[in-house]
């Protein structure tokens, strides 16, 4: 495998976008039972802002090839810490990944991972899916990111192009409730088949869930023995 291509010096990256604010920790609300101090913590949730072309080196080649085939598919491009992320419309995903895999100048043959993210404050696009792609031919990596509303959690499956997406899409469905349309067998993979809810969503309760096989209850964090002392 050849060494990674050296990129030119990047242009200054834009300031971050504030997409929300987290308060407290692990459900603590600063009430009378919360004695750790975590309940009054506040942290901004920031994402890198969109970048403007030229992006530098082969980043521009990939952007031109994608925009040439799908002019309106890319909603924004983010270059951050030497990595490039293409935010794309969910409707074009199946055709887009075929282009990225099969085009001789691109050749992103391998899908490395599929991940879900929940941003409750991004109204209309609360659920995101992130795809990491690798070109073994050119020794390059890119990231695709798409989104959908929590009220319409549907994104096309890409298993037909990248069979390795099978288990990752199942896990993202299991944890976030994102339905991958066209998946050959979209079932639970980590939680029991009859589990209710999707544990990695930000609105999923912490504690108070009956434990499988034991009939026990895990109390919420601010009601546990250590917090009452």
N, C-alpha and C positions, 0 to 999 in steps of 0.2 A: 504494500500500500504506500502511495506517495505521501510526502509530508503535506500538511494543510497549507493552502495558499495564504501568503502573507497579505493582509488587508492594508490599504492605505490608512493614514491617520484619520480617525473618524471626525466628522463635524461635531460641534458641541451639541449634546443631547438636550432636548427640551425639558422644561421643568415637569414635575410629576403632576398627575391628575388626582385630586382628592375624590374618592368614590364612596367614602363612608367613614364612620368612627366607631371603634370598639370601646366599650366601657366595662369595667369589672373583669373578672377572670373566673372561668368555670361556673358561670351562673351566679356568682356572688353579687349581691346588690347593695352592700354597705349597710344592711339593716342590723338590728340588735344582735343577731346570732353570728354576724360576720366579724371576726376579730383579727383577720390577717392583714387588713388594709388593702387587699386586692380589689375590694368592691368599689373603691373610688378611683381606680386606675382609668386612664383615658388614652387611647392611641389612635392616631389617624391611619386610615387605610388608603395608601397611595399607590397608583400604578404609573409606570413611565408614560409620558405623553407621546402622541404620534410624531414620527420623524418625517422630514422632507427630503426628497431626492436632491442630489445623488446620495445614495446610501453608502457607496464605497465598494470597490472591487466587484466580485461576482454577485454580491447582493443585488446590484442593478440588473445584471443579466437575468437572474431569476424573476425579478419584478417585471421586467419587460416581457419575458416569455408568458408569464401568467396573465398580465394585462392585455397582451396581444390576442390571447384566446378568450379571456373572460374580462372584457373591459370594465364592467361594473362590479366584479366579484369581490375585489379587495376594498374593504371599508377603511382600513388604515394599516400603516406599516410602522413597526416600532423597532428601532435599533438601540439596544441597551446592553452595555457591558460586552460588546463584541459579538452579540447574538442578534438574529433578526427574527421577528415574529410577524406573520401575515394574518391579519384579522379578516375573515372571509364570510360571505353569506352562506348560511347552512345549505341552501338549495343547490349550490354548485359543487358541494363536496365530492360526490361520486365521480363526476367528470374531471374535477380539478386534480384529485389524487392520481387518476390514470395518466393525466398529462405529466405530473411530476415524476411518476414512475417510468414512463415509457419514452419521453422525449430524450433524444440522444444528448442534448446539451445539459439536461437536468439529471436524469437517472437517479432519483431518490428511491432506491430499491427496497429499503428496509424501513418499516415502521417500528420505532423503538418503544413508544408508550402512548397510551391514551389516558388522559386524566380529566376528572370533573372538578369544577369550582362553583361555589355558590356565593354570589354577591347580592345580598338581600336589598341593598339600596339602589341597585341599578335597575330601575323600574322598566319592565318590558324586555329586559335581557339579563334576568337574574342568574340563569344557569349557563355556564361556559364549559366547553370541551376543548382541551388542548392536545395537539398531536405533535410528537417529535419525530422528524424524518431524517434519515441518514442516506447520503449518497456514498456507497462504497467505491464506485467508479471514480468520483472526483474528490472524495474525502471532504464532504461538506455536510453541514447540518442546518436545517431550518425548523421553524416551529409554525404550525397553523393553529389558529384559535377561532372558534365560532361560538355563537350564543343563541339562546332561545328563551322565550318567556316561561316563567314557572307555571303559567296557566296553559301553555301549549308546549310541553317538554319533549318535542320531537326533533330528531336530527337524523339524517340518512346514515345508514350503516356503510362502512367502507370495507367490510369483510371480503367482498367480492374481489377487491383489488389487493388488499393486504390481509390474508387469512390470519395473520398473527394478531389482528384486532379483535378476534373472537372473544377471548377471555377478558381482555381489557374493557371492551364495551359492556360485557356482562357485569363486571365489577362496578363500572360507572353507573349503570342502571341500578344495581343493588344499593350503592351508597348514596346516589343523588337523585334517582328516579327519572333519569333522562332516557327516553324511549328511542332506541336506534332502529328506525324503520328499515325493514329488509334483513335484519339479523336472522340467521338460521335457527337460533334457539335462545332467545333472550330470557334467561331464568336467573334466579338467585345463584350466587357463586360463593359468597362468604357467610351470609345469614341463612337461617333455616327458610325453607320454601314458604312457610306460613307467617313469616315475620311481617309486622305492620310498620310501614314507614321506611325512611332512608337515612341511616345514622349520620352521614357526614354533611347533611344540610344544617345550616346555621340555626334553623328553627326547631331542630330535633331536641327533645328534652334530655338533659344531663342528669342521670340518676332517676330513681323511681320506677325503673323498668323491671318487671318480674324476670328472674333469671331462669333460663331454660333448664329443665330437669331438676331444679332444686327448690322451687317454690318460694325462694327468698326474694326480698326487695332491697335494692340498693337505694338508699335515701338520697335526695338532692345534696349537693356538696355542702351548702350552708346549714344543713340540718344534721350533719354527721357529728359523731361524738367529739372530735377534736375542735370543731367550731363552737360547741356549746360550753367549752371550759372557760 
